[in-house]
Amino acid sequence: MSKSNRLLVAGGGTGGHILAGIAVADEWIKQFEGQAQVLFVGAENGLETRLVPKYGYPLKVLRIGALNRVSLKTRATTMFLLPFSFLKALWIIVSFRPHAVLGVGGYASGPMVLLAHVCSTAFGYRTAILEQNSVAGFTNRMLGRFVHRVFCAFDDGKKSFNVAKVKVTGNPIRSSLKRLPASPIEPFTLFIFGGSQGALGINTMILDALPFLKDQGVHFIHQTGVKDFERVEQGYARAGVQGRIEKFIDDMGSCYAQASLVVCRSGASSLSELASVGRAAIFIPLPTAADNHQEVNARIYERAGASLVVPQGSMDGRAFADLILGFKKDPSRIRSIEEKITAFYRSDSAQAMVQDLRK
């Protein structure tokens, strides 16, 4: 197999990063009509060790720490591990011989993409990163100084980079997620999730609202995350409310189809998925997200009438329940948001990225 058929995808850490990489990988294989290879490189203990093999792609891992927003001890450990990570990354590059290297975010993309760019002149391939948020993260801001191409999901993302390198493509998502018919009003179904790791803050707001939502004709689908599953399950039982409560949900497409309204974080992947399927959402941004990028993301949608943003902890249980029931009583409001949110969807994101990477 020739060098020109090989793509290396580096990064991970969150489901949003990984699934964007999977979407690009699928498109890469598609454009080469199956005659291609994709290799993922991630962190030793990252979520990618579970997700990437599930989608059928090989994965190699590096021992990676962190440098931003962490303790002095963690920084010291990271600096100690970096030389070993660079050596392994170099071996991966030499042995795989990629045509292009794409960093999708997360600390695992740092040493891999940086070293790949250093070697790119000698080996003759392109390097690129994907910035999924409207505010670039620490690792991508650093890598953006070196790589050949920066793909941005938002126009606002261009502010962090040399605009000559930037191509605004939107955020690539799984091809299995398609535009859905208008959401069901009856039964009114609330789909709650907090991203791949769950969200304690969202779970707490829902649990506080449950006593006021009981016997109001609301059905629940709730992805809790692994760590908070028992607390949430017990909270539903105490409130006398039944629902589908899961640690992790794989069939997102089916849940979106059943949802009348979604309550979730506002990470880039969730925003893009909701735009693709056409579902109204209440966004509760992660308050500790770097540079507050989740709220910045969500406010872009809200200004266009394509969502509602509720800061975490800004409402008590009764107020949050009243907000949800207000949507239930006003289907026209849901329909308006569903229509406006689809304007943020770009169906050709992965295709545009792959075409650029193949140059």
PyMOL commands that set and color helices and strands:
alter all, ss='L'
color gray80, all
select helices_A, chain A and resi 3-5+15-31+48-54+72-96+109-123+138-143+155-160+163-165+200-213+229-239+252-258+268-277+290-303+317-329+331-344+349-357
alter helices_A, ss='H'
color red, helices_A
select strands_A, chain A and resi 6-10+37-43+59-62+100-103+126-131+149-152+166-168+188-192+218-223+244-246+261-264+281-283+308-309
alter strands_A, ss='S'
color yellow, strands_A
deselect
rebuild
show_as cartoon
